[in-house]
Amino acid sequence: MIPRAEVTVSGSALRNNFRILRNKVPGLGLIPMVKADAYGHGALKAARSLIREKGLHAFGVASFREAVELRLALQDARVPVMVFSDSAPWTPEHSSLCIRYRLEPVLSEIESLLHFQSLRESRRVPYHVELNTGMNRLGIPVESLSCVQLPPQSVFTHLADADHPRSPLTRAQMKRFEAALPVIRSRFPAALLHFANSSAIWNHRDFPLLRDMDLVRPGLSLYGIRPFKAAREDGLLRAMRFSSRVLNRIRLEPGDRVGYGGTYVCRARGGEWVGVIGAGYADGVFRSLSNSGFAMHGRKKLPFIGRVSMDLSAIRIPSSVRVGDELVLWGDEVDPYEQAEAAGTIPYEITTRIGARVERADG
């Protein structure tokens, strides 16, 4: 049976993108971020595709639930799974999960760090410390480094504006992190250091401190989307392809309206064709794409017309498009920033919002 809507995810594209990232920062280990189900691509799919890649250091997730699911599915404890944002408040249950499933938590809140260090079982848990250098979201204050007593596996910070390496915020964060390095190295010489996300990797020439780092943490670019709009793609391949089939085609005459509320009115003097596809906002087609988004048929860009509904969307089509034809909403044919801007959002949100009923296939 032909699926109404389908997402295909390419393991070869993921590996291609991993190698491009690795080559940008030779000698540094990579922590692919597979949180949020690998940005909607499938965490297990992404992990299995990358687990044999040279330079892989660990996988990064956001929650203990994601970490346990990934560990159970992989059944491979050789590659660390780092939990980046689910450790506060720290409890003995967290320690038990880490020991049982060989998980590595990030401690990024001072009271949780102190409680973690007070527990005897914490000596059996490899852990990481995040420093707050100015993003003011997670991380212990740089001034509180003296509170870190157990040797961490790594110490890192997160940049708020890595798209702009010369911005005052980025420079201030880099200055604070660099100032902390002598303390970290003297107290914990084995601790690995990192700060670079996808944008910082792309802008690596503008981050000389990368030469003193051990790891990087790619996210969006791993999935084939350049990390910011102005960036070059540099050979990235879109790992996800989201498509839907035409379920009906209707001939509109001048004055005919389309969809709920009749927000689109045919103005073409000779009429026009509309194709109705089997994907709506329950599938991940943003309602804000109503009368603004587009789909691709081959190399031809076709506009959304009328309101996107829960199960269906209407698209203006040429007469050559037939019922059963595939229209692509996301993939190599589509500039992710153009589609995201039409939806009033960013590429991250589009890939993470694909609906559960959309069929999945290997690309």
Secondary structure by P-SEA (a helix, b strand, c coil): cccccbbbbbaaaaaaaaaaaaaacccbbbbcccccccccccaaaaaaaccccccccbbbbccaaaaaaaaaaaccccbbbbbccccccccaaaaaaaaaabbbbbbccaaaaaaaaaccccccccbbbbbbcccccccccccccccccccccccccccccccccccaaaaaaaaaaaaaaaaaaaacccbbbbbbcaaaaaacccccccccccbbbbcccccccccccccccccccccbbbbccccbbbbbcccccccccccccccccccbbbbbcccccccccccccccccccccccbbbbbccccccccccccccccccccbbbbccccccaaaaaaaaacccaaaaaaacccccccccc
